Amino acid sequence: MPVPTTEQQRSVKFLTFMRAAIALQTAAIFFQAATAGLLLSSQHGEALHGAGARVMYAATMLYVLTAILLWRPGGGSPVPILYSVGFLALASVQVVLGIAHEATLHVPLGVLMFGLSVLQLGRLQTVRRARADAAA
């Protein structure tokens, strides 16, 4: 049984950290969907939706940071950086549309972002399983 190198151990740590960042991002987007209904029906909905937007945006920036950290010291692929920066761009558009109260574009973009986030989280689970199979 081969012993993992320090670089492989570091890569696994950053991959776990990235998985956590994407899980947080996905949960924050799901929270946004829940608070969108509150936004329309109660006076507290706006505060919750605004707080959720800040958490979602921070989670997306954390995703970018973890993608960079996975690539740079671990020598991984730079492709996750492109995904994370693209997602940050979508989040930025989402914030602008929300501030402008453009619900006709804001809501479908939120659904798209949730789907993409779940898809990326699923891809990372596949990467973990493939690495575990390769190590065995």
N, CA, C and O atoms as a GROMACS GRO file, in nm:
protein
  544
    1MET      N    1   0.084  -0.118   0.000
    1MET     CA    2   0.000   0.000   0.000
    1MET      C    3   0.089   0.125   0.000
    1MET      O    4   0.168   0.143   0.092
    2PRO      N    5   0.078   0.211  -0.101
    2PRO     CA    6   0.164   0.328  -0.111
    2PRO      C    7   0.128   0.432  -0.004
    2PRO      O    8   0.011   0.451   0.030
    3VAL      N    9   0.229   0.498   0.047
    3VAL     CA   10   0.212   0.603   0.146
    3VAL      C   11   0.192   0.736   0.071
    3VAL      O   12   0.271   0.769  -0.016
    4PRO      N   13   0.085   0.812   0.107
    4PRO     CA   14   0.063   0.939   0.037
    4PRO      C   15   0.172   1.040   0.069
    4PRO      O   16   0.220   1.048   0.183
    5THR      N   17   0.211   1.116  -0.032
    5THR     CA   18   0.312   1.219  -0.014
    5THR      C   19   0.250   1.341   0.054
    5THR      O   20   0.129   1.351   0.068
    6THR      N   21   0.336   1.433   0.094
    6THR     CA   22   0.290   1.555   0.159
    6THR      C   23   0.203   1.636   0.062
    6THR      O   24   0.103   1.695   0.103
    7GLU      N   25   0.241   1.640  -0.064
    7GLU     CA   26   0.163   1.714  -0.165
    7GLU      C   27   0.025   1.653  -0.181
    7GLU      O   28  -0.074   1.725  -0.194
    8GLN      N   29   0.017   1.520  -0.182
    8GLN     CA   30  -0.112   1.453  -0.195
    8GLN      C   31  -0.199   1.480  -0.073
    8GLN      O   32  -0.320   1.502  -0.086
    9GLN      N   33  -0.140   1.479   0.045
    9GLN     CA   34  -0.214   1.507   0.167
    9GLN      C   35  -0.266   1.651   0.166
    9GLN      O   36  -0.380   1.676   0.205
   10ARG      N   37  -0.184   1.743   0.121
   10ARG     CA   38  -0.226   1.884   0.112
   10ARG      C   39  -0.339   1.900   0.010
   10ARG      O   40  -0.434   1.974   0.034
   11SER      N   41  -0.328   1.830  -0.101
   11SER     CA   42  -0.431   1.836  -0.203
   11SER      C   43  -0.564   1.783  -0.150
   11SER      O   44  -0.669   1.840  -0.178
   12VAL      N   45  -0.559   1.675  -0.072
   12VAL     CA   46  -0.681   1.619  -0.014
   12VAL      C   47  -0.743   1.718   0.084
   12VAL      O   48  -0.865   1.732   0.088
   13LYS      N   49  -0.660   1.786   0.163
   13LYS     CA   50  -0.711   1.885   0.258
   13LYS      C   51  -0.781   1.999   0.184
   13LYS      O   52  -0.891   2.040   0.222
   14PHE      N   53  -0.718   2.050   0.080
   14PHE     CA   54  -0.778   2.160   0.006
   14PHE      C   55  -0.904   2.114  -0.068
   14PHE      O   56  -0.999   2.192  -0.080
   15LEU      N   57  -0.906   1.991  -0.116
   15LEU     CA   58  -1.024   1.939  -0.182
   15LEU      C   59  -1.139   1.928  -0.083
   15LEU      O   60  -1.254   1.958  -0.117
   16THR      N   61  -1.110   1.886   0.038
   16THR     CA   62  -1.212   1.879   0.143
   16THR      C   63  -1.261   2.020   0.177
   16THR      O   64  -1.381   2.041   0.197
   17PHE      N   65  -1.170   2.115   0.185
   17PHE     CA   66  -1.206   2.253   0.213
   17PHE      C   67  -1.292   2.310   0.100
   17PHE      O   68  -1.388   2.383   0.126
   18MET      N   69  -1.259   2.276  -0.025
   18MET     CA   70  -1.338   2.323  -0.138
   18MET      C   71  -1.478   2.262  -0.134
   18MET      O   72  -1.576   2.330  -0.162
   19ARG      N   73  -1.486   2.134  -0.101
   19ARG     CA   74  -1.616   2.068  -0.090
   19ARG      C   75  -1.702   2.138   0.015
   19ARG      O   76  -1.821   2.157  -0.005
   20ALA      N   77  -1.642   2.175   0.126
   20ALA     CA   78  -1.715   2.246   0.232
   20ALA      C   79  -1.760   2.384   0.184
   20ALA      O   80  -1.872   2.427   0.215
   21ALA      N   81  -1.674   2.453   0.110
   21ALA     CA   82  -1.710   2.586   0.059
   21ALA      C   83  -1.827   2.577  -0.038
   21ALA      O   84  -1.918   2.660  -0.034
   22ILE      N   85  -1.826   2.477  -0.125
   22ILE     CA   86  -1.935   2.463  -0.222
   22ILE      C   87  -2.063   2.418  -0.151
   22ILE      O   88  -2.172   2.460  -0.188
   23ALA      N   89  -2.050   2.334  -0.049
   23ALA     CA   90  -2.167   2.293   0.028
   23ALA      C   91  -2.230   2.413   0.098
   23ALA      O   92  -2.352   2.427   0.102
   24LEU      N   93  -2.146   2.501   0.154
   24LEU     CA   94  -2.195   2.623   0.218
   24LEU      C   95  -2.263   2.713   0.115
   24LEU      O   96  -2.369   2.769   0.142
   25GLN      N   97  -2.202   2.725  -0.002
   25GLN     CA   98  -2.260   2.806  -0.108
   25GLN      C   99  -2.396   2.750  -0.150
   25GLN      O  100  -2.491   2.827  -0.167
   26THR      N  101  -2.406   2.620  -0.166
   26THR     CA  102  -2.531   2.556  -0.207
   26THR      C  103  -2.639   2.577  -0.101
   26THR      O  104  -2.754   2.608  -0.133
   27ALA      N  105  -2.601   2.560   0.026
   27ALA     CA  106  -2.697   2.581   0.134
   27ALA      C  107  -2.743   2.727   0.140
   27ALA      O  108  -2.860   2.754   0.166
   28ALA      N  109  -2.651   2.819   0.116
   28ALA     CA  110  -2.688   2.961   0.118
   28ALA      C  111  -2.784   2.995   0.004
   28ALA      O  112  -2.876   3.074   0.023
   29ILE      N  113  -2.762   2.937  -0.112
   29ILE     CA  114  -2.854   2.962  -0.224
   29ILE      C  115  -2.991   2.902  -0.195
   29ILE      O  116  -3.094   2.962  -0.227
   30PHE      N  117  -2.993   2.783  -0.134
   30PHE     CA  118  -3.120   2.722  -0.096
   30PHE      C  119  -3.192   2.810   0.007
   30PHE      O  120  -3.313   2.826   0.000
   31PHE      N  121  -3.117   2.865   0.102
   31PHE     CA  122  -3.174   2.957   0.200
   31PHE      C  123  -3.234   3.078   0.130
   31PHE      O  124  -3.339   3.128   0.170
   32GLN      N  125  -3.168   3.126   0.026
   32GLN     CA  126  -3.219   3.240  -0.050
   32GLN      C  127  -3.354   3.207  -0.113
   32GLN      O  128  -3.444   3.292  -0.117
   33ALA      N  129  -3.368   3.085  -0.163
   33ALA     CA  130  -3.496   3.045  -0.222
   33ALA      C  131  -3.606   3.045  -0.116
   33ALA      O  132  -3.719   3.086  -0.142
   34ALA      N  133  -3.573   2.998   0.003
   34ALA     CA  134  -3.671   2.995   0.112
   34ALA      C  135  -3.709   3.136   0.156
   34ALA      O  136  -3.826   3.164   0.182
   35THR      N  137  -3.612   3.224   0.165
   35THR     CA  138  -3.642   3.359   0.212
   35THR      C  139  -3.705   3.446   0.103
   35THR      O  140  -3.759   3.552   0.132
   36ALA      N  141  -3.698   3.402  -0.022
   36ALA     CA  142  -3.764   3.478  -0.129
   36ALA      C  143  -3.915   3.480  -0.107
   36ALA      O  144  -3.980   3.582  -0.131
   37GLY      N  145  -3.970   3.368  -0.062
   37GLY     CA  146  -4.112   3.366  -0.031
   37GLY      C  147  -4.146   3.455   0.087
   37GLY      O  148  -4.248   3.523   0.086
   38LEU      N  149  -4.060   3.456   0.186
   38LEU     CA  150  -4.080   3.545   0.301
   38LEU      C  151  -4.071   3.691   0.261
   38LEU      O  152  -4.140   3.777   0.316
   39LEU      N  153  -3.985   3.718   0.164
   39LEU     CA  154  -3.967   3.855   0.116
   39LEU      C  155  -4.099   3.912   0.064
   39LEU      O  156  -4.128   4.030   0.080
   40LEU      N  157  -4.177   3.826   0.002
   40LEU     CA  158  -4.304   3.869  -0.055
   40LEU      C  159  -4.417   3.874   0.048
   40LEU      O  160  -4.517   3.943   0.028
   41SER      N  161  -4.403   3.800   0.158
   41SER     CA  162  -4.516   3.785   0.249
   41SER      C  163  -4.499   3.848   0.387
   41SER      O  164  -4.597   3.861   0.460
   42SER      N  165  -4.378   3.888   0.424
   42SER     CA  166  -4.362   3.947   0.558
   42SER      C  167  -4.262   4.060   0.555
   42SER      O  168  -4.185   4.076   0.460
   43GLN      N  169  -4.263   4.139   0.661
   43GLN     CA  170  -4.171   4.252   0.668
   43GLN      C  171  -4.030   4.208   0.707
   43GLN      O  172  -3.934   4.282   0.684
   44HIS      N  173  -4.015   4.089   0.767
   44HIS     CA  174  -3.884   4.040   0.806
   44HIS      C  175  -3.813   3.969   0.691
   44HIS      O  176  -3.693   3.940   0.700
   45GLY      N  177  -3.884   3.940   0.585
   45GLY     CA  178  -3.827   3.868   0.472
   45GLY      C  179  -3.712   3.942   0.406
   45GLY      O  180  -3.615   3.881   0.362
   46GLU      N  181  -3.724   4.073   0.397
   46GLU     CA  182  -3.618   4.151   0.331
   46GLU      C  183  -3.486   4.143   0.407
   46GLU      O  184  -3.380   4.132   0.346
   47ALA      N  185  -3.493   4.149   0.538
   47ALA     CA  186  -3.371   4.141   0.620
   47ALA      C  187  -3.306   4.003   0.607
   47ALA      O  188  -3.184   3.992   0.594
   48LEU      N  189  -3.387   3.899   0.611
   48LEU     CA  190  -3.334   3.763   0.598
   48LEU      C  191  -3.275   3.739   0.459
   48LEU      O  192  -3.169   3.678   0.445
   49HIS      N  193  -3.346   3.786   0.358
   49HIS     CA  194  -3.298   3.767   0.221
   49HIS      C  195  -3.169   3.847   0.198
   49HIS      O  196  -3.078   3.799   0.130
   50GLY      N  197  -3.161   3.965   0.253
   50GLY     CA  198  -3.039   4.045   0.241
   50GLY      C  199  -2.921   3.982   0.313
   50GLY      O  200  -2.809   3.981   0.261
   51ALA      N  201  -2.946   3.930   0.432
   51ALA     CA  202  -2.838   3.862   0.506
   51ALA      C  203  -2.794   3.735   0.432
   51ALA      O  204  -2.674   3.706   0.424
   52GLY      N  205  -2.890   3.662   0.379
   52GLY     CA  206  -2.857   3.542   0.302
   52GLY      C  207  -2.776   3.574   0.178
   52GLY      O  208  -2.689   3.498   0.138
   53ALA      N  209  -2.806   3.688   0.116
   53ALA     CA  210  -2.731   3.729  -0.003
   53ALA      C  211  -2.585   3.755   0.032
   53ALA      O  212  -2.495   3.719  -0.044
   54ARG      N  213  -2.562   3.817   0.146
   54ARG     CA  214  -2.424   3.843   0.188
   54ARG      C  215  -2.349   3.713   0.218
   54ARG      O  216  -2.233   3.698   0.181
   55VAL      N  217  -2.416   3.620   0.283
   55VAL     CA  218  -2.354   3.490   0.313
   55VAL      C  219  -2.325   3.415   0.183
   55VAL      O  220  -2.218   3.356   0.168
   56MET      N  221  -2.419   3.416   0.091
   56MET     CA  222  -2.400   3.348  -0.038
   56MET      C  223  -2.282   3.408  -0.114
   56MET      O  224  -2.201   3.335  -0.171
   57TYR      N  225  -2.272   3.538  -0.115
   57TYR     CA  226  -2.163   3.604  -0.187
   57TYR      C  227  -2.029   3.573  -0.120
   57TYR      O  228  -1.929   3.549  -0.188
   58ALA      N  229  -2.027   3.574   0.012
   58ALA     CA  230  -1.904   3.541   0.085
   58ALA      C  231  -1.866   3.394   0.060
   58ALA      O  232  -1.747   3.363   0.045
   59ALA      N  233  -1.963   3.305   0.057
   59ALA     CA  234  -1.935   3.164   0.029
   59ALA      C  235  -1.880   3.147  -0.112
   59ALA      O  236  -1.793   3.062  -0.135
   60THR      N  237  -1.929   3.225  -0.205
   60THR     CA  238  -1.879   3.218  -0.342
   60THR      C  239  -1.734   3.269  -0.349
   60THR      O  240  -1.653   3.212  -0.422
   61MET      N  241  -1.703   3.373  -0.274
   61MET     CA  242  -1.564   3.420  -0.270
   61MET      C  243  -1.473   3.318  -0.202
   61MET      O  244  -1.357   3.302  -0.240
   62LEU      N  245  -1.525   3.250  -0.102
   62LEU     CA  246  -1.450   3.142  -0.037
   62LEU      C  247  -1.423   3.029  -0.135
   62LEU      O  248  -1.316   2.968  -0.132
   63TYR      N  249  -1.520   3.000  -0.222
   63TYR     CA  250  -1.504   2.900  -0.327
   63TYR      C  251  -1.389   2.938  -0.422
   63TYR      O  252  -1.309   2.853  -0.460
   64VAL      N  253  -1.382   3.065  -0.459
   64VAL     CA  254  -1.272   3.112  -0.545
   64VAL      C  255  -1.138   3.094  -0.474
   64VAL      O  256  -1.041   3.047  -0.533
   65LEU      N  257  -1.133   3.133  -0.349
   65LEU     CA  258  -1.010   3.121  -0.272
   65LEU      C  259  -0.965   2.974  -0.261
   65LEU      O  260  -0.847   2.944  -0.278
   66THR      N  261  -1.057   2.885  -0.232
   66THR     CA  262  -1.019   2.744  -0.219
   66THR      C  263  -0.976   2.686  -0.352
   66THR      O  264  -0.887   2.601  -0.357
   67ALA      N  265  -1.037   2.730  -0.462
   67ALA     CA  266  -0.995   2.681  -0.593
   67ALA      C  267  -0.851   2.725  -0.623
   67ALA      O  268  -0.773   2.648  -0.679
   68ILE      N  269  -0.819   2.847  -0.586
   68ILE     CA  270  -0.682   2.896  -0.606
   68ILE      C  271  -0.584   2.819  -0.518
   68ILE      O  272  -0.476   2.781  -0.564
   69LEU      N  273  -0.622   2.796  -0.393
   69LEU     CA  274  -0.534   2.724  -0.302
   69LEU      C  275  -0.517   2.578  -0.343
   69LEU      O  276  -0.410   2.520  -0.322
   70LEU      N  277  -0.619   2.518  -0.401
   70LEU     CA  278  -0.607   2.380  -0.449
   70LEU      C  279  -0.512   2.374  -0.568
   70LEU      O  280  -0.437   2.277  -0.582
   71TRP      N  281  -0.516   2.475  -0.653
   71TRP     CA  282  -0.432   2.475  -0.773
   71TRP      C  283  -0.287   2.510  -0.740
   71TRP      O  284  -0.195   2.440  -0.782
   72ARG      N  285  -0.267   2.617  -0.666
   72ARG     CA  286  -0.133   2.672  -0.650
   72ARG      C  287  -0.036   2.582  -0.573
   72ARG      O  288   0.063   2.538  -0.632
   73PRO      N  289  -0.059   2.552  -0.446
   73PRO     CA  290   0.042   2.472  -0.375
   73PRO      C  291   0.035   2.324  -0.411
   73PRO      O  292   0.137   2.255  -0.408
   74GLY      N  293  -0.083   2.276  -0.444
   74GLY     CA  294  -0.098   2.133  -0.470
   74GLY      C  295  -0.066   2.093  -0.613
   74GLY      O  296  -0.052   1.975  -0.643
   75GLY      N  297  -0.054   2.191  -0.701
   75GLY     CA  298  -0.025   2.160  -0.840
   75GLY      C  299  -0.144   2.099  -0.913
   75GLY      O  300  -0.126   2.028  -1.012
   76GLY      N  301  -0.264   2.127  -0.864
   76GLY     CA  302  -0.384   2.074  -0.926
   76GLY      C  303  -0.420   2.148  -1.054
   76GLY      O  304  -0.346   2.235  -1.100
   77SER      N  305  -0.533   2.111  -1.110
   77SER     CA  306  -0.581   2.172  -1.233
   77SER      C  307  -0.636   2.312  -1.206
   77SER      O  308  -0.697   2.336  -1.102
   78PRO      N  309  -0.614   2.406  -1.299
   78PRO     CA  310  -0.670   2.540  -1.282
   78PRO      C  311  -0.817   2.550  -1.323
   78PRO      O  312  -0.877   2.657  -1.310
   79VAL      N  313  -0.875   2.442  -1.373
   79VAL     CA  314  -1.014   2.445  -1.419
   79VAL      C  315  -1.112   2.485  -1.308
   79VAL      O  316  -1.203   2.562  -1.336
   80PRO      N  317  -1.098   2.436  -1.183
   80PRO     CA  318  -1.191   2.482  -1.079
   80PRO      C  319  -1.188   2.633  -1.056
   80PRO      O  320  -1.287   2.691  -1.012
   81ILE      N  321  -1.075   2.696  -1.086
   81ILE     CA  322  -1.069   2.842  -1.073
   81ILE      C  323  -1.163   2.907  -1.173
   81ILE      O  324  -1.232   3.004  -1.141
   82LEU      N  325  -1.167   2.855  -1.294
   82LEU     CA  326  -1.258   2.909  -1.396
   82LEU      C  327  -1.403   2.892  -1.353
   82LEU      O  328  -1.484   2.984  -1.368
   83TYR      N  329  -1.437   2.775  -1.300
   83TYR     CA  330  -1.573   2.751  -1.251
   83TYR      C  331  -1.608   2.850  -1.140
   83TYR      O  332  -1.716   2.910  -1.140
   84SER      N  333  -1.516   2.865  -1.045
   84SER     CA  334  -1.546   2.950  -0.930
   84SER      C  335  -1.557   3.098  -0.969
   84SER      O  336  -1.643   3.169  -0.918
   85VAL      N  337  -1.470   3.143  -1.058
   85VAL     CA  338  -1.476   3.282  -1.102
   85VAL      C  339  -1.603   3.306  -1.185
   85VAL      O  340  -1.665   3.412  -1.174
   86GLY      N  341  -1.641   3.209  -1.266
   86GLY     CA  342  -1.766   3.219  -1.340
   86GLY      C  343  -1.886   3.226  -1.246
   86GLY      O  344  -1.979   3.303  -1.268
   87PHE      N  345  -1.880   3.146  -1.140
   87PHE     CA  346  -1.989   3.150  -1.043
   87PHE      C  347  -1.991   3.283  -0.968
   87PHE      O  348  -2.098   3.335  -0.937
   88LEU      N  349  -1.873   3.338  -0.940
   88LEU     CA  350  -1.868   3.469  -0.875
   88LEU      C  351  -1.927   3.577  -0.967
   88LEU      O  352  -1.994   3.669  -0.920
   89ALA      N  353  -1.903   3.564  -1.096
   89ALA     CA  354  -1.963   3.659  -1.191
   89ALA      C  355  -2.116   3.647  -1.191
   89ALA      O  356  -2.186   3.747  -1.192
   90LEU      N  357  -2.166   3.522  -1.189
   90LEU     CA  358  -2.311   3.503  -1.182
   90LEU      C  359  -2.368   3.560  -1.053
   90LEU      O  360  -2.475   3.621  -1.053
   91ALA      N  361  -2.296   3.541  -0.942
   91ALA     CA  362  -2.341   3.595  -0.814
   91ALA      C  363  -2.344   3.748  -0.817
   91ALA      O  364  -2.434   3.810  -0.760
   92SER      N  365  -2.247   3.807  -0.883
   92SER     CA  366  -2.243   3.953  -0.894
   92SER      C  367  -2.362   4.004  -0.975
   92SER      O  368  -2.425   4.103  -0.938
   93VAL      N  369  -2.391   3.937  -1.085
   93VAL     CA  370  -2.509   3.974  -1.165
   93VAL      C  371  -2.635   3.957  -1.082
   93VAL      O  372  -2.726   4.039  -1.088
   94GLN      N  373  -2.640   3.849  -1.004
   94GLN     CA  374  -2.756   3.821  -0.920
   94GLN      C  375  -2.778   3.933  -0.818
   94GLN      O  376  -2.891   3.974  -0.794
   95VAL      N  377  -2.671   3.982  -0.758
   95VAL     CA  378  -2.681   4.091  -0.661
   95VAL      C  379  -2.732   4.217  -0.729
   95VAL      O  380  -2.820   4.285  -0.676
   96VAL      N  381  -2.679   4.249  -0.844
   96VAL     CA  382  -2.722   4.370  -0.917
   96VAL      C  383  -2.870   4.359  -0.954
   96VAL      O  384  -2.945   4.455  -0.939
   97LEU      N  385  -2.912   4.241  -1.002
   97LEU     CA  386  -3.053   4.223  -1.037
   97LEU      C  387  -3.144   4.231  -0.915
   97LEU      O  388  -3.255   4.282  -0.923
   98GLY      N  389  -3.097   4.180  -0.802
   98GLY     CA  390  -3.176   4.188  -0.681
   98GLY      C  391  -3.192   4.330  -0.631
   98GLY      O  392  -3.301   4.371  -0.589
   99ILE      N  393  -3.084   4.406  -0.636
   99ILE     CA  394  -3.091   4.546  -0.593
   99ILE      C  395  -3.184   4.626  -0.685
   99ILE      O  396  -3.254   4.716  -0.640
  100ALA      N  397  -3.182   4.592  -0.814
  100ALA     CA  398  -3.267   4.660  -0.911
  100ALA      C  399  -3.412   4.610  -0.910
  100ALA      O  400  -3.496   4.661  -0.983
  101HIS      N  401  -3.441   4.509  -0.826
  101HIS     CA  402  -3.574   4.449  -0.816
  101HIS      C  403  -3.623   4.392  -0.949
  101HIS      O  404  -3.741   4.405  -0.984
  102GLU      N  405  -3.532   4.331  -1.023
  102GLU     CA  406  -3.565   4.267  -1.151
  102GLU      C  407  -3.593   4.119  -1.127
  102GLU      O  408  -3.511   4.033  -1.160
  103ALA      N  409  -3.708   4.090  -1.070
  103ALA     CA  410  -3.742   3.952  -1.033
  103ALA      C  411  -3.754   3.860  -1.154
  103ALA      O  412  -3.730   3.740  -1.142
  104THR      N  413  -3.789   3.914  -1.270
  104THR     CA  414  -3.805   3.829  -1.388
  104THR      C  415  -3.672   3.767  -1.432
  104THR      O  416  -3.672   3.662  -1.496
  105LEU      N  417  -3.561   3.829  -1.400
  105LEU     CA  418  -3.430   3.773  -1.429
  105LEU      C  419  -3.362   3.717  -1.304
  105LEU      O  420  -3.286   3.621  -1.310
  106HIS      N  421  -3.391   3.779  -1.190
  106HIS     CA  422  -3.329   3.742  -1.063
  106HIS      C  423  -3.366   3.599  -1.021
  106HIS      O  424  -3.279   3.522  -0.980
  107VAL      N  425  -3.492   3.564  -1.031
  107VAL     CA  426  -3.539   3.432  -0.987
  107VAL      C  427  -3.485   3.320  -1.076
  107VAL      O  428  -3.432   3.223  -1.023
  108PRO      N  429  -3.497   3.329  -1.209
  108PRO     CA  430  -3.442   3.220  -1.292
  108PRO      C  431  -3.289   3.205  -1.278
  108PRO      O  432  -3.237   3.094  -1.282
  109LEU      N  433  -3.219   3.316  -1.261
  109LEU     CA  434  -3.075   3.308  -1.241
  109LEU      C  435  -3.043   3.240  -1.108
  109LEU      O  436  -2.945   3.166  -1.099
  110GLY      N  437  -3.123   3.264  -1.007
  110GLY     CA  438  -3.105   3.197  -0.879
  110GLY      C  439  -3.125   3.046  -0.890
  110GLY      O  440  -3.051   2.968  -0.830
  111VAL      N  441  -3.224   3.006  -0.968
  111VAL     CA  442  -3.248   2.863  -0.991
  111VAL      C  443  -3.130   2.801  -1.067
  111VAL      O  444  -3.085   2.691  -1.034
  112LEU      N  445  -3.080   2.871  -1.166
  112LEU     CA  446  -2.964   2.825  -1.242
  112LEU      C  447  -2.842   2.811  -1.151
  112LEU      O  448  -2.769   2.713  -1.158
  113MET      N  449  -2.821   2.910  -1.066
  113MET     CA  450  -2.706   2.906  -0.975
  113MET      C  451  -2.717   2.789  -0.878
  113MET      O  452  -2.617   2.723  -0.849
  114PHE      N  453  -2.836   2.762  -0.827
  114PHE     CA  454  -2.853   2.649  -0.737
  114PHE      C  455  -2.822   2.519  -0.810
  114PHE      O  456  -2.753   2.432  -0.756
  115GLY      N  457  -2.872   2.504  -0.931
  115GLY     CA  458  -2.844   2.384  -1.009
  115GLY      C  459  -2.696   2.366  -1.036
  115GLY      O  460  -2.643   2.256  -1.024
  116LEU      N  461  -2.628   2.473  -1.074
  116LEU     CA  462  -2.484   2.466  -1.101
  116LEU      C  463  -2.405   2.433  -0.976
  116LEU      O  464  -2.306   2.360  -0.981
  117SER      N  465  -2.448   2.488  -0.864
  117SER     CA  466  -2.378   2.462  -0.738
  117SER      C  467  -2.394   2.315  -0.697
  117SER      O  468  -2.297   2.252  -0.654
  118VAL      N  469  -2.514   2.261  -0.710
  118VAL     CA  470  -2.537   2.120  -0.679
  118VAL      C  471  -2.456   2.032  -0.774
  118VAL      O  472  -2.400   1.931  -0.733
  119LEU      N  473  -2.452   2.070  -0.901
  119LEU     CA  474  -2.376   1.994  -1.000
  119LEU      C  475  -2.227   1.992  -0.965
  119LEU      O  476  -2.164   1.887  -0.972
  120GLN      N  477  -2.171   2.106  -0.927
  120GLN     CA  478  -2.030   2.112  -0.891
  120GLN      C  479  -2.002   2.032  -0.764
  120GLN      O  480  -1.898   1.967  -0.753
  121LEU      N  481  -2.093   2.037  -0.669
  121LEU     CA  482  -2.077   1.958  -0.547
  121LEU      C  483  -2.078   1.809  -0.580
  121LEU      O  484  -2.000   1.732  -0.523
  122GLY      N  485  -2.164   1.768  -0.672
  122GLY     CA  486  -2.167   1.629  -0.716
  122GLY      C  487  -2.039   1.588  -0.787
  122GLY      O  488  -1.991   1.477  -0.770
  123ARG      N  489  -1.985   1.678  -0.867
  123ARG     CA  490  -1.858   1.649  -0.935
  123ARG      C  491  -1.745   1.626  -0.836
  123ARG      O  492  -1.662   1.537  -0.856
  124LEU      N  493  -1.741   1.704  -0.730
  124LEU     CA  494  -1.636   1.686  -0.630
  124LEU      C  495  -1.652   1.553  -0.556
  124LEU      O  496  -1.553   1.492  -0.516
  125GLN      N  497  -1.775   1.508  -0.538
  125GLN     CA  498  -1.797   1.377  -0.476
  125GLN      C  499  -1.743   1.268  -0.568
  125GLN      O  500  -1.686   1.169  -0.520
  126THR      N  501  -1.761   1.284  -0.698
  126THR     CA  502  -1.710   1.188  -0.795
  126THR      C  503  -1.559   1.185  -0.794
  126THR      O  504  -1.498   1.078  -0.804
  127VAL      N  505  -1.496   1.303  -0.783
  127VAL     CA  506  -1.350   1.312  -0.777
  127VAL      C  507  -1.299   1.238  -0.654
  127VAL      O  508  -1.198   1.167  -0.661
  128ARG      N  509  -1.366   1.255  -0.542
  128ARG     CA  510  -1.325   1.189  -0.418
  128ARG      C  511  -1.334   1.038  -0.432
  128ARG      O  512  -1.243   0.966  -0.390
  129ARG      N  513  -1.443   0.989  -0.492
  129ARG     CA  514  -1.458   0.845  -0.510
  129ARG      C  515  -1.354   0.790  -0.606
  129ARG      O  516  -1.300   0.682  -0.584
  130ALA      N  517  -1.323   0.864  -0.714
  130ALA     CA  518  -1.224   0.819  -0.811
  130ALA      C  519  -1.086   0.813  -0.746
  130ALA      O  520  -1.011   0.719  -0.772
  131ARG      N  521  -1.053   0.911  -0.664
  131ARG     CA  522  -0.923   0.909  -0.596
  131ARG      C  523  -0.915   0.795  -0.495
  131ARG      O  524  -0.810   0.733  -0.479
  132ALA      N  525  -1.026   0.768  -0.426
  132ALA     CA  526  -1.027   0.658  -0.329
  132ALA      C  527  -1.011   0.524  -0.401
  132ALA      O  528  -0.942   0.436  -0.352
  133ASP      N  529  -1.075   0.509  -0.518
  133ASP     CA  530  -1.062   0.385  -0.595
  133ASP      C  531  -0.920   0.368  -0.647
  133ASP      O  532  -0.867   0.257  -0.650
  134ALA      N  533  -0.858   0.478  -0.689
  134ALA     CA  534  -0.723   0.472  -0.743
  134ALA      C  535  -0.621   0.438  -0.632
  134ALA      O  536  -0.521   0.370  -0.657
  135ALA      N  537  -0.649   0.486  -0.512
  135ALA     CA  538  -0.555   0.458  -0.402
  135ALA      C  539  -0.565   0.314  -0.354
  135ALA      O  540  -0.470   0.261  -0.297
  136ALA      N  541  -0.679   0.250  -0.377
  136ALA     CA  542  -0.697   0.112  -0.328
  136ALA      C  543  -0.628   0.009  -0.414
  136ALA      O  544  -0.635  -0.111  -0.385
   0.00000   0.00000   0.00000
